[in-house]
């Protein structure tokens, strides 16, 4: 099943996942296409110092990248925090439904 949605709807759908894993495809800042399995609501590893900017102002959504690997205290750990760029988001897959994101006027 495939549906077409706009960016505002995509953002709502992402926030409605409530900790369920979903997949996002978007273009990174360097131009590479990125496919990421991610989820919201992960607090493990959050230091609580806050960010120096509001991701929403830049069209970003903070997510937990399930497949990322990082080294913590010499140990390999799975998962790390990343941003999804809503402005370059192309596809979302939530509950086995694939959504294609429509471009807005002027993009």
Secondary structure, 3 states (H helix, E strand, C coil): CEEEECHHHHHHHHHCCCCCCEEEEEECCCCCEEEEEEECCCCCCCCCCCCCCCHHHHCEEEEEEEEEEEEECCEEEEEEEEEEEHHHEEEEEECCEEEEECCCCCC
